[in-house]
């Protein structure tokens, strides 16, 4: 493997990306993507691969609101995959906060000096794993994974890039609401959260396991049940009180 060097202080490569969204072809070039904007970019070896799907992409999606709060206009994931593969990967991932962009021909990645040969895995040419912060088309900072065997994942993670931007950046709260279909109290709780602009994950419990799941997870018999950062807040009345306190 040739030495992978940082391009800090240099402009991003000028390329045209073709991608698919909702079954339609679309295009975007480097100027539209980077000019007059601050963009957090991370690149990975491939869609559907273990680390990329389980850790790299999900954490950037999770921290995207914090990136935005700290002046980043968009979080972009770039991979040397064809547009159809990337479109299907998006459907299988929780990544609504990340612009997942295929570099199908490797043009961007090659000009970045990050195109590597992974023929030993039957991958062909792919991107080395890295992240970078781009301001107005200029690469301000790069975090490049160390050049060693395998697929190192040590420095290109979302937390490292976010805390480069702001060492004291606050992570978003992790909020989940246990619900069931047809529950009027669940509907009320969701409305309260939505109207307060609070992002949460709804966990709709199927009736076949609801009682056991509620008892095991929340030591409760009824829904809704709200959790924040691993802490049980409680049922419908507790949700209302928590939202009211948060608004103060």
C-alpha positions as CSV (number, residue, x, y, z in Angstrom):
1,X,0.0,0.0,0.0
2,X,1.4,3.4,-0.9
3,X,1.6,6.0,1.8
4,X,-1.7,7.8,2.5
5,X,-1.0,11.4,3.2
6,X,-3.2,14.2,4.5
7,X,-4.5,16.9,2.1
8,X,-5.2,19.4,4.8
9,X,-5.2,23.0,3.4
10,X,-6.0,21.8,-0.1
11,X,-9.2,22.1,-2.1
12,X,-11.5,19.0,-2.4
13,X,-11.3,17.3,-5.8
14,X,-13.7,18.6,-8.5
15,X,-15.9,15.7,-9.5
16,X,-19.5,15.1,-10.5
17,X,-21.4,12.5,-8.4
18,X,-24.3,10.5,-9.8
19,X,-26.6,8.9,-7.2
20,X,-30.1,7.5,-6.8
21,X,-32.8,8.8,-4.5
22,X,-36.3,7.4,-4.3
23,X,-35.7,5.4,-7.5
24,X,-34.6,8.4,-9.5
25,X,-31.2,9.5,-10.9
26,X,-29.7,12.7,-9.5
27,X,-26.4,14.6,-9.8
28,X,-24.4,16.9,-7.6
29,X,-20.9,18.3,-8.2
30,X,-18.2,19.3,-5.7
31,X,-18.9,23.0,-6.0
32,X,-22.6,22.6,-5.0
33,X,-21.6,20.1,-2.2
34,X,-18.8,22.1,-0.7
35,X,-18.7,25.7,-1.8
36,X,-19.7,28.3,0.9
37,X,-20.6,25.5,3.3
38,X,-19.1,23.5,6.2
39,X,-19.3,19.8,5.5
40,X,-18.3,16.8,7.7
41,X,-17.2,13.9,5.4
42,X,-16.4,10.3,6.3
43,X,-15.4,7.7,3.8
44,X,-15.6,3.9,4.3
45,X,-14.7,0.7,2.4
46,X,-18.1,-0.4,1.5
47,X,-21.9,-0.5,2.0
48,X,-23.3,-3.5,3.9
49,X,-19.9,-4.3,5.4
50,X,-19.8,-5.0,9.2
51,X,-18.1,-1.9,10.7
52,X,-19.6,0.5,8.2
53,X,-23.1,-0.7,8.9
54,X,-22.9,-1.4,12.6
55,X,-20.8,1.5,13.8
56,X,-19.4,4.1,11.4
57,X,-22.6,5.2,9.6
58,X,-25.0,4.9,12.6
59,X,-22.9,7.0,14.9
60,X,-22.5,9.8,12.4
61,X,-26.3,9.7,11.9
62,X,-26.8,9.8,15.6
63,X,-24.5,12.8,16.1
64,X,-25.6,14.7,13.0
65,X,-27.8,17.1,15.1
66,X,-24.7,17.9,17.3
67,X,-22.6,18.6,14.2
68,X,-25.3,21.0,13.0
69,X,-25.4,22.8,16.3
70,X,-21.7,23.3,15.9
71,X,-21.8,24.9,12.5
72,X,-21.8,22.0,10.1
73,X,-24.2,22.3,7.2
74,X,-24.2,18.6,6.2
75,X,-22.7,15.3,7.1
76,X,-21.7,13.3,4.0
77,X,-20.7,9.6,3.7
78,X,-18.7,8.7,0.6
79,X,-18.0,5.1,-0.5
80,X,-16.7,3.5,-3.7
81,X,-19.9,1.6,-4.5
82,X,-22.3,1.8,-7.4
83,X,-25.4,4.0,-7.0
84,X,-27.8,1.1,-6.8
85,X,-26.0,-0.6,-4.0
86,X,-25.8,2.7,-2.0
87,X,-29.5,3.3,-2.5
88,X,-30.3,-0.1,-1.1
89,X,-27.9,0.4,1.8
90,X,-29.7,3.6,2.7
91,X,-33.0,1.7,2.8
92,X,-31.5,-0.8,5.3
93,X,-29.9,1.8,7.6
94,X,-31.1,4.5,10.0
95,X,-29.3,7.3,8.3
96,X,-31.8,10.1,7.5
97,X,-29.4,12.7,8.9
98,X,-26.5,11.7,6.5
99,X,-26.1,12.3,2.8
100,X,-24.9,8.9,1.5
101,X,-23.1,9.4,-1.7
102,X,-21.6,6.8,-4.1
103,X,-18.2,7.4,-5.7
104,X,-18.9,4.6,-8.1
105,X,-15.9,5.2,-10.4
106,X,-13.6,6.1,-7.5
107,X,-12.8,9.5,-9.1
108,X,-13.2,11.5,-5.9
109,X,-11.4,8.9,-3.7
110,X,-8.5,8.5,-6.1
111,X,-7.9,12.3,-6.3
112,X,-8.0,12.3,-2.5
113,X,-5.2,9.8,-2.5
114,X,-7.4,7.4,-0.6
115,X,-8.1,4.7,-3.2
116,X,-6.6,1.4,-2.1
117,X,-6.5,-2.2,-3.5
118,X,-8.6,-4.6,-1.5
119,X,-8.4,-7.4,-4.1
120,X,-7.5,-9.9,-1.4
121,X,-11.1,-9.5,-0.2
122,X,-12.5,-9.6,-3.7
123,X,-13.5,-5.9,-3.3
124,X,-11.2,-4.4,-6.0
125,X,-10.4,-0.8,-5.5
126,X,-12.1,0.8,-2.5
127,X,-11.7,3.8,-0.2
128,X,-9.4,3.7,2.8
129,X,-11.3,4.7,5.9
130,X,-11.0,8.4,6.8
131,X,-12.9,11.5,7.9
132,X,-12.5,15.2,7.2
133,X,-13.9,18.7,7.8
134,X,-14.3,20.8,4.7
135,X,-14.9,24.6,4.9
136,X,-15.8,26.4,1.7
137,X,-14.2,23.7,-0.4
138,X,-10.9,23.6,1.5
139,X,-10.0,20.6,3.6
140,X,-9.3,21.9,7.1
141,X,-8.7,18.6,9.0
142,X,-8.3,14.9,8.1
143,X,-8.4,11.9,10.3
144,X,-6.9,9.0,8.4
145,X,-6.9,5.5,9.8
146,X,-3.4,4.0,10.5
147,X,-1.9,2.0,7.6
148,X,-1.9,-1.5,9.0
149,X,-3.5,-4.9,8.1
150,X,-7.2,-5.3,8.2
151,X,-9.7,-2.5,8.5
152,X,-8.6,-0.2,11.3
153,X,-11.3,2.0,12.8
154,X,-9.6,4.2,15.4
155,X,-9.7,7.9,14.4
156,X,-12.3,8.4,11.6
157,X,-15.3,8.0,14.0
158,X,-18.0,10.6,14.5
159,X,-17.0,11.5,18.1
160,X,-13.4,12.3,17.1
161,X,-14.4,14.7,14.3
162,X,-17.2,16.3,16.4
163,X,-14.8,17.0,19.3
164,X,-12.2,18.4,16.9
165,X,-14.8,21.0,15.9
166,X,-15.8,21.6,19.5
167,X,-14.1,19.8,22.4
168,X,-17.1,20.4,24.6
169,X,-19.8,19.5,22.0
170,X,-22.9,18.1,23.7
171,X,-24.3,14.8,22.4
172,X,-28.0,14.5,21.7
173,X,-30.2,12.8,24.3
174,X,-31.1,9.2,23.4
175,X,-34.8,9.0,23.8
176,X,-37.1,6.0,23.2
177,X,-40.8,5.5,23.8
178,X,-42.4,2.1,24.2
179,X,-45.8,2.0,22.7
180,X,-48.5,-0.2,21.3
181,X,-51.0,0.2,18.4
182,X,-54.3,1.6,19.3
183,X,-53.2,3.2,22.6
184,X,-54.7,6.6,23.1
185,X,-52.2,7.5,25.8
186,X,-49.3,6.6,23.5
187,X,-50.8,8.9,20.9
188,X,-51.0,11.7,23.4
189,X,-47.3,11.1,24.5
190,X,-46.1,11.1,20.9
191,X,-48.0,14.3,20.2
192,X,-46.4,16.0,23.2
193,X,-42.9,14.9,22.1
194,X,-43.5,15.9,18.5
195,X,-44.9,19.4,19.3
196,X,-41.9,20.0,21.6
197,X,-39.6,19.1,18.7
198,X,-38.0,16.2,20.5
199,X,-36.5,13.4,18.4
200,X,-37.2,10.0,19.8
201,X,-37.3,6.3,18.7
202,X,-40.7,4.7,18.9
203,X,-40.6,1.0,19.9
204,X,-44.0,-0.5,19.0
205,X,-44.3,-3.7,21.1
206,X,-46.2,-6.6,19.5
207,X,-48.9,-8.0,21.6
208,X,-47.3,-11.4,21.6
209,X,-44.4,-10.2,23.9
210,X,-45.7,-6.9,25.2
211,X,-46.4,-7.9,28.8
212,X,-43.1,-9.7,29.2
213,X,-41.1,-7.0,27.5
214,X,-42.7,-4.2,29.6
215,X,-42.0,-6.1,32.8
216,X,-38.4,-6.9,31.8
217,X,-37.5,-3.5,30.4
218,X,-39.5,-1.0,32.4
219,X,-40.9,-3.0,35.3
220,X,-44.3,-1.8,34.1
221,X,-47.6,-3.2,32.8
222,X,-48.8,-0.4,30.6
223,X,-47.6,1.8,27.8
224,X,-46.3,4.4,27.0
225,X,-43.0,4.2,28.8
226,X,-40.4,6.8,28.1
227,X,-36.6,6.3,28.5
228,X,-34.0,9.0,28.3
229,X,-30.3,8.1,28.1
230,X,-31.0,4.7,29.6
231,X,-33.2,6.1,32.5
232,X,-36.8,5.2,32.8
233,X,-38.9,8.4,33.0
234,X,-42.3,6.7,33.2
235,X,-45.8,6.6,31.7
236,X,-48.1,9.1,30.2
237,X,-48.2,11.6,33.1
238,X,-44.4,11.3,33.5
239,X,-43.9,12.1,29.8
240,X,-46.1,15.2,30.2
241,X,-44.2,16.4,33.2
242,X,-40.8,15.7,31.6
243,X,-41.7,17.6,28.4
244,X,-43.0,20.5,30.5
245,X,-39.7,20.6,32.5
246,X,-37.6,20.4,29.4
247,X,-39.4,23.5,27.9
248,X,-38.4,25.7,30.9
